Amino acid sequence: MLLLLWSMLSVAVPVRAQPLAALEAWAVAAAPEQRLAEAELEVLRQRAAAAAAEPGARAFGSLSYSDNREPTDDRTVRDYRQAAGQLGLRWPLLGDRQAAERQQADARAAVEVAGWRRREVEADVKRLVATAYLQVLYSQRRLRLIEAFLSDETSALAVLAARQQARLLLEADRLGFASMFDLARREQAREQALHAEAETQLARLTGRKVAPLQPQQPPLEVHCLTREALQARAEHDPAVARAAAEVETRRRLLGLPASGGVEAGLSVAQRYSRDMPGQSGSSAVVAVDVSVPLAWRAARDAQRGVAMAELTRADLALESRLAEHRLAVERGVADLELRARDVASATRQRDAAFEAWRVARLRAHRLDGDVLERELQTRYALLQASLDGIASRHRHDLARYGLVALHGSPCATQPTAASPPGQPDTAPLEPQVLAALSGMAPAQRRAAAVAASPGTAPLAWFAWRIAPLLALGGLDRLPPATRRLMVSFSGTEIRALGQPQAAQVLRQFLALAHARGLTVELLLGDPTWVRPDARPRLLALITQLRGFEFDGLNLDLERSQLPAAQQADWSQRVVETIAAVRAVTPLPVALTTHHREFQDRTLVEQLVAAGLSEAVLMVYVTREQRVVEIARPLLAAHPQLPIAIAQSIEPELPATESSHQLGQRASLERWRRLDTALSGHANFNGVVVQSWEAFGEAPP
């Protein structure tokens, strides 16, 4: 017999949510486009420094040696050698100086323009980061919905197959319903590809590995994104500012005097020489050199014409950039308003689809016929409407961030608690939608179980030891009414899962259970996991188990099992734990705890908002009427949450709390009656027995 699952001590750090601002800061420092712009700016700075050092006085010097033969008169020739040296300074005048000043002005202007160009690249990089970030954010939301819908594929297909075999459903119709899951998987593959591409883009831009990423909703102010405010900040747009800087540069160059090609220079030099043989000598030289083109007037006019043409071109470029900015603002504001209306419309459609699903679920509970298929149809329609709603919010945020980029001021990135104008808040229904998509309704499960085993009520079992179920024929020993297993593992079994053979045994067990129409959930129980210091071990274990096709996750977290000093803040800690678990798994999350905890309506609302999909309430009372009296108010108080009732058959508990002394047959009958008594509540999710091992030890 193989023992399963790896050690809970394995290291796996939960992914922390990464704000958009941090990714933008990393990208501004590390993006290839940004580093290239910085390098180009540095080249121009160095050229400007070189141009500034180029003009001004120049020192010059020379050394010469000559062998001379010179006649002094008709009969005498002087034969001597001469060594000479010269030092001097030269100042450029007129055209030379003007050319140097123009070159310096051009170099400074190039640096200023390149600075604005760098800001343009920075804005583009931030836009790319925001686009990829939003893609990751909304792809994860869409994938979460799709995975919730697909999590019940096995159960739904089993029900459809059973109805088709009973000649209650045509084969063509069964294939049509089954194709819904195929379409969902195709959409899942597309979203996974977009998600991976966005994470790759973020890694390229930030220069570091950012996947897996759990993004936050970017907090964006909108009070500064009005048409008037955006138009008033046109000069802060990098492209407009760059064009304005170009205009100012051309105006300065036009103001420089033009000499019409006349060039001049002034030089001062001291010369020393010595004749050999002979005496030493010296001379001082002051020289002015002038170069005048014959058509100097034409040259002067041509220079001025070039400067005027460049200024005109810069003015037209600035006008064009301003027009483009105005058009971008108008288009962006109009697009944001349109996207806000799309969000409102998609939200209404999603709400309508949810209501249609709710009605179909109620009918599936109370009526016969094809109501099960209709519930599946409405659930798939709810998936499509929810995906459309998320897509509309995605487009809205892209439009909103486009206006933020146009504004470019800190006002656009300050946190705000208010929802943007024209954008409805779709958060309240999200937990209910996930719960609706994550599986068949409780009434459906009971109907399917009754169809399979007439005269019985579907049962769920806590199985704290997996080994007996993994043994050959282990599933055959389950009562016929069993439709749900919550399996747990010992530490030894956990460590053994590192072996490929053991992992394969678990996968085969899950496949066999699913083929029999059973739902298998992972049962994890340790009261200390609600503590922040112990919670990472729970998240690490959940993350490691993603490779196994469990249908859900059940957390057994009881306040009374903690030391008295740690019980006061249990409510807050359990909400935080559910939220943390929901962030690392797409599986439906159930909480097993004492029924008195759910008398706190605020706590239940917080748990649902955190992502809780189901509650399994421990009502360890054997008197059936008392169980009904406890359960009914709780079921009625929380209609949005599926609730199962846990009963005990443990031998160590007294007869008032456990049905062990009654034996197996009487206990099964008691649980059937209890299921019948509570089945009038649409959110009743059946009876769960603690535990399968204790049931096997009870008398027949």
N, C-alpha and C positions, 0 to 999 in steps of 0.2 A: 504494500500500500504506500502510495506516495504522499508526502506532506507538502503543503503549498505555501506560497507567498514569501516575499523577501522581508528583510529585517526592517523594523520601524526606525531603527537607528541610522538608516541610510540617509546621506546628506542630500537635501534638495531644498533650496531656498525659494520661498514663494516669490513670484514676480511682483514688484511694487509698481504702482501706477506712476507713470512718468509724465510730468506736465509738458505741454507743448513749448513753453518758454525755454525750458532747459535744452530741448532738442534744437531749437532755433539758435541758442547760444553756441552749442557745439558746432552746428553747421556753419555759422558765421566765421568760426575759427578754423574749421577743417575742410569745408567743401572745396573740391578741386576748382570750381569756377571762382570761388572767393580767393583762394590762394593765388590763382593766375592773375586776377585783377590787382591784388596786392603787389605781386611781382612787377606787373606793368607800371603801376604807380611808382614803385621804387626806382625803376629805370628812368622814368621821367623826372623824378626828383634829382637823381644824379646828373642828368643832362642839364637841368636848370642850374645846379651848383656849378657845373663846368662852364656854362654860358656866363654866369655871373663872374667867374674868375678870369674869363678870357679878355675883356677889354681893359683899357687903361694904359699906363706907361709901360713900355717894354725896354729892358736893358739889352744893349748889344755890345759886342766886342770883337776884335780881330787881331791876329798876329800875322806878320808878313816878313819875308826875307827875300832880298833881291840882289842879283849880281849885275852891276851897272857899268857901262862903258859910254861915257858922254864926252863929246868934244867941247873944249872950252874956248878955242879959237881955231884959226885955220891950220895951225901947226901942232897944237897940243890936244891930247885926248886924256880925259880923267877916267881912271879905272879904279872903281871902289865897290864895296859891298855894303848893303844897308839892312838893318833889322828895325822893324817898326811895330808898335802896338797901339790899339785904339779902344777906348771905352766910351759908351754914350747911352743916352736915353732917347726914346722916341714916343711921341704922343699922337694918336690918331685924331684927325680933325674932319669935320663936315661928314661926308658920306661914310667914311669908315666908322666914325662914332655912331652915326645914325643906324648903320647896319648892325652894330653891336647892341645898341639899345633895343632895336627891333627883335633881334635874336633872343635877348634876355626876356623881353615881354612875351614873345611866343612860347618860350620855355616855361615861364611862370603860368601862362594861360593853359598850357598843356597839362601841367600838374593840377591846376584847379579843376579843369574839365575831367581829368582822370579820376580825381577824388569823387566827383559826382557820378562818374561811371562806376566806380567801386560801390557807391551807395545803391546804384541801380542793380548791380549784380547781387548785393546783399538783400535787396528787396525781392529779387527773383528767387534767390536761394530760400528765403523765408517762405515765399509762396509755394515752392516745391515741397518744403518740409511740411507746411500746413496741409497741402493737398494729400500727401502721403499719409500724414497723421490721421486726418479725417477718414481716409480710406480704410486704415487699420481699425479705427474706432467703429465705423459703421459696418465693415465686413464682419467684425467680431459679433456685433449685435445680430446681423442677419444670420451668421453661422449658428449662433446660439438658438435662434428660433428654428432653423432647419434641423439642427441636431435634436432639439426637443421633439419635433414632429417625427423624425426618423427613429427616435428611441422606442417607439411602440410599434415599429413595423412588424416585428415577429408576431406579436399578439394579434394585431389587426389582420395580418394575412392568414393566421390560423383560424380566426373567426370567419373570415370570408370563405376559406376552404371548407370549413365545417358546414356552412350554410349552402355552399354549392353542392357538396356531397349529399346534403339532405334535400336537394332539389328545391331549395328556397331561393336560389340565386343562379342566374344563367352564367355559363362559363365566360361568355363575352363580357358580361357585366363585371364578373370577378376580375378579369384581366384589365378592364378599364379602371377599376378601383385600385388595383395593384400598380398601374402605371403612374398613379399619383406619387408614389414613393420613388419611382424611377425619375420622374421630373424633378422631385425635390433633390435627389442625389446629383442630377445634372447641375442644378442651381448651386448646390453645395460645392461641386468641383470648380465652378466658375468663380465663386466667392473665395475659395481657398487660393486659387491662382492670383486673383487681385490682391488678396491679403499678403501673399508671399512677395509679390512684385513690389507692393508698397513698403514692406519691411526691408527689402533689398535696397530700395531707393533711400530709405532713411539711413541704412548702414553706410551707403556710399556718401551721402551728404554729411553725416556726422563723423565719419571716420572711426566708428566704433560699432560693436555688435549691440544692437538694441532689441533684437528678437530673443525670446518672446516678449511682446510688449503688451501691457495692460493700460491703454490710454485713458485719460480723463476727458470729460467734456470741456473744451476750451472755454474759459470764462471771458466773454466779450461784451463790453459795454456797447450800447447802441444809441445813446443820447447824442453822441457826436457824429453820427452817420447820416445826418440829414443832408438834403441836397444843398442847402445854403452853406452849411459848415464845410462840406467837401469842396464846393466851388471856391470858398474863401481860402482854402489851403492849397490852391493850385501851385503856388510858387514853391511849396515844400515837396512837390513831386520831383524825384531825382532827375527824370528826363527833362522836365520843364526847367529845373534849376541849372542843369547842364547847358541847355540852350541859352538861358539868360546869362550865364557866365561867359559863354562864347560871344554874345552880343557886346557885353561890357569890354571884353578883351579887344574886339575889333574897333570899338570906339576909341579906346586908348591908343591903339596903333594908328588910327586915322589922325589923331591929334599930334603925332610926332611930326617934326619938320621934315620936308623932303627937299633934298639938294639937287635933284635932277641928275644924279649920277656923278656929281662933282666929288672927287676924293682928294684929301689933303692930309699932310702929316708934318709935324714939327719934331726935329731931332737936335740934340746937343751932344757933342762928342769932344773928347780930349785925345790928342794923338801925340805919341812919343816915338822918336827915331834916333838911330845912331849910325853914323857912317864909319866904315872900317876900311882904311884908317880915316880918322877924322873926328869931328866933335858930335856931341849929342844935341838933339833939337826937339822942339815940341811945338804944337799948334792947337788952338781951340777952334771948333767949328760949330756954327749954328746954321741949320739948313731948313728950308721950307720946301716941300714938294707938293705939287698940285697936278691933278689929272682931271681934265675937263672934256667930256664927250662933245663932239661937234653939234649933236642934236640934243643939247642938255634940257631945253624946254620940253621937247617931246618925251624925254626920259622922265622928267619930273611929273608931267601930266600922266604918264603911264603908271608910275608908282602910285600916285594918288587915285587913279582909276581902279587899280587892283584893290587898294584898301577900301574904296567905296563899294566895290562889288562884293568883297568879302563881308562887309557890314550888312549889305542888303541881304545876302544869303543867310547870315546869322539871324537877322530880323525875321525873315520868312520862316526859318526853322523854328524860332521861338513861337511865332504865331501858329505854326502847324502843331507844335507840341501842346500849346494851350488849348487848341481846338480838339485835339485828341483826348486831353484830360477832361474837358467839358463833356465830350461824347461818352467817355468811359464812366463818368459820374452819372449821367442821365441813364445810360444803359444799365449800370449797376444798381441804381436805386429802383428802376422799373423792374429789373430781374428779381431783386430782393422782395418787392411787393408781390410779384407773381408767385415766387416760391413760398411766401407766407400763406397765400391763398391755397396753394397746392397742399401745404402741410395741413391746413384746416380741413380741406376736402378729404385728404387721405385719412385723417384722424376720424372724421365722421364715417367714412367707409369701413375703417377698422372696427369702430364701435358697433356699427350695424352688423358686421360679420361676427363679432363676438356675441352679440345678442342672438343672432341666428343660430350660432353654435349652442348657446345656452338653452334655447328652446328645443333644439334637436336633442340635446342631452337629456332634458326632462322627458321628452317623448320617448327616447330610448329606454328610459327607466320605467315608464308607465304603460307603453303601448307595445303591441306586437307588429309583425310585418317587417318592412324594409327599413325600419327606423335606425338600425345599426349602420346600414350603408349611408343613410342620409346624414347621420352624425359624422361619419368619416368625410363625406363631401363637404359639410360645413366646416369641419376642422381644417381641411385643405384650403377652403376658401378663406378661412381666417389666417392661415399661413401666408397666402398670397397678399391679402389686404395688409397684414402686418409688415411684410417685406416691402410693399409699396409705400407704406407709411414711413419706414426707416429710410427708404431711398429718397422720399420727399424731404425729410429732415436733413439728409446728407447734402442734397442740392441746395437747400436753404442755407446751411452752414458754409458751403463753398461760396455762395453769393455774398453772404455776410462777411466772410473773410476777405473776399475781393474788395469790398468797400473799406474794410480795415486797412488793407494794404494801400488803398488810395489816400486814406486819411493820414496814416503814418505817424500818429501822435500817441503818447502813453495812454490817453483816455480810452483807446480802443482795447487795451489789454488789462484794465483793472477789473477785479472780480465784482460780480453783481449778483444779488439775490433775486432780482426781478427777471421775469421772462421777457424776451424781446417783444416789442410791439408786433401784433399780427401773427405771433407764433404760438399756437395753442400748446399747452403742456400735455404731453402724451404719457407721462410717467405713471399716473395712477393705475392704468390697466396693464402695465407690463408684467407684473408678477402673475396676474390672473391669465393673461394670454399664454405665458410660458407654461403655466399649470395646465391650461386647456390643450396645448399642443403636445405636451410631454407624454401623453398616454391616453388610453381609452378611459372614458368616464367610469366612475364606480359602478353605475347602473349597468353599463355595458359589460364590465367584467363579471358581474353577478349573472347577467343574462347568458353570457357565453358559458359560464360554469354550469348553470342549471341545464342548459341545452346539452352539455356534455354528460352531466350526471344528474338525471332527474331525481327529485326528491331530496337533494342535498343543497347546502349553501356553501359557496366558495370559502376556503380557508387560507390563511397565511400563517407561516411558522417562523419563529426565531430559531435558527439552527446555529448554535454556538460552536459546534464541532463539525467541520466540513468532511472529515475523513469517512464517516459511515455513509454519507451520500455519494462520495466518490467511488466507493467500493462497487464491485459488479452487482447490479440489481438494486443499488441504493435508492434510486428514484422509484422503483416498483413498490417499495414498502410504504410510500406516502399514501394517505387516504385518497380515494378518488376525487374528493371535492377540493383537493389542494390546487390552488392556482397561483400561489405566490410563496417564494422562499426568501428569507433574509439570512444570509450566511456570513459567519464570522470565522476567524482563524486564530490559532494559537501562535505564540512567538516562534515555536519550532517550525510550524507550517509556513509561517511568513518567511523565515530564512531559507526554506527549501525551494521557494519559487525561483531562486536564481538559477536553478537547473533547468535547461531547456525541456527535458522530458516532463518534469513536474508542471511547467507552464503549459505544455501541450495537453496534459491530462485535464487541467482546469478548463482550457478552451473547449475540449471535447465535451466535458460535462455541461458547460454553458450551452453549447450547440444542441446537445441532446435535450436539455431542459426546455429550450426554446421550441424545439420541434414538437414537444409534448404540450405546447401552449402555456408553459410556466413562465412566470416573471421571476427573475433572480436578481436580488438587490444585495449590495455589499453592506454588511452590518459592522459598524465600528463603534465600540463603546469604551470610553474612558472619561470619567467626569472631569479630569484635570485638563482636558483639551480646551475647555472654555477659557482657561487662563492664557493671557498673552504670551507668557514665556514658554508654555507647552504647545500652543496652537501650531507653530511651524512643523512639529512632528506629524500632526494630523494632515496638514496641507501637503507635506512631502510624500506621505503614504498615498494620498488620493492621486497626486500627480503621477506617481510611479505605476499606479494601477490602471492608467488610461488604456493600456494595451489589451485589456480584457473587457468583453462585451457585457458588462453588467447593465441591468435595466434601470437602476436607480441606486441611491446612496441613502442609508438610514443611519442616523447618528443617535446613539443611546446616551443622552447627557442628562443626568438627574442631579438636582440641587442637593438632595439629602445625602448623596454619597460623598460630598465635599466636606472638609473640616468646617466646623461651625463658623470660624472666622472668615471663611471664603464664600459663605452662602449669601451674604447681603447683596453683593453686586452681581449675582448669577444672571439676573434678567438682562442686564446690559451686556454682560460677557457672552451670553448665548446668542444674542442678536449679532454681535460682532463676529462670532464664529460662523454663523450661517452665511453672513455676507462674504467673509473671507473664503469659505468653501465654495460659494456660488461663483466666485471669481476664477476658480481654477478647474471647474468641471462643468460640462454641459448637462450632466445627468440631473434628473429630478432629485431634490434633496428633501428627505423626511426627517422629522425629529421625534424621537421616542422619549417621553417624560411623563411625570405624574399628572393626572387630569386636573389637579387643583391649580397648576401653573396657568392653565388656559381660562381660568376665571378672570384673569387680568386682560381686559379687552385691548388696552394700549399695547401690552406686550405682544399679543397676537398680531395686531396691525403692524408693529415694527418687524416682526418675524416675516410676515408676508411681503412687506416692502423690501426686506433684505434678500428675498428670493426663496423662502420656504415653499415647497410644493405640497407637503402633506404633513399631518400630525398623527402620531400613533400614541394615543393616550392610555396610560396604564390605569385601568379600573379593576383592580384585583379584588373583586367582590363576587361571591358565588350566587347570591340571591338575585335572580334575573330581574325582578321588578326594580330592585335598587340600582342595578346597572343601567336600566332604561331611564330611571329618574335622574341619574347623574349625567348620562350621555346626551339625552334629548336637548336640554338647555344649551349645552356646548355646541351641538350641531346646529341649532337654530341661531345661536349668537354669531357664528362664523360661517355663513353660507358660502363665502368665497374660497374656503379652504377645505379640501378633502380631509376627512378625519376617520381614522380607523380606531377601533377599541381593542385594547390588549387584555387578554384573559390569561390566568395562570393555571397550570396543572403541575406545579412544582411540589415534590413530596415534602420539602422542608417547611412549607407554609401551612398555617392552620386551615381547617375545613371551611372557615368563613371567607377565606381568600383564595383557596385553590380547590379545584375539582378532582384532585388526585384520587381521593378515596372513592369517588363515584365510578372510576374506571373509564376506559376509552369509549365504549359505545354510548354510555350515558352522557359523557362530556360532549361528544360530537353532536348528540341530539340537543343538548342545552345550547351549544353555540349556534346550531341551526335556528332554534327558536329566537335566540337573541338577534341574529341577523334579520330574521323576518320582522321582529318588533321594531327595528331601527331603519329598515329599508325604505320607509316613507320619506326620509331625508335624502335629497339628491346628492348631498356631499358626504353621505356615509360611505366609507371605503372598506367595510367588512370587518371581520374579526381576525385578530392576530393572536396566536397562542404562544405563550412562554412556557415551555419551549418544546421543540421536536424531540430532544433527548429525554425530557421528563415524560412526554407522552408515551414514549417507548417503554418507560419503566412502570407506567401505571398498569393496574390489572385490566383484563379485557372488559 
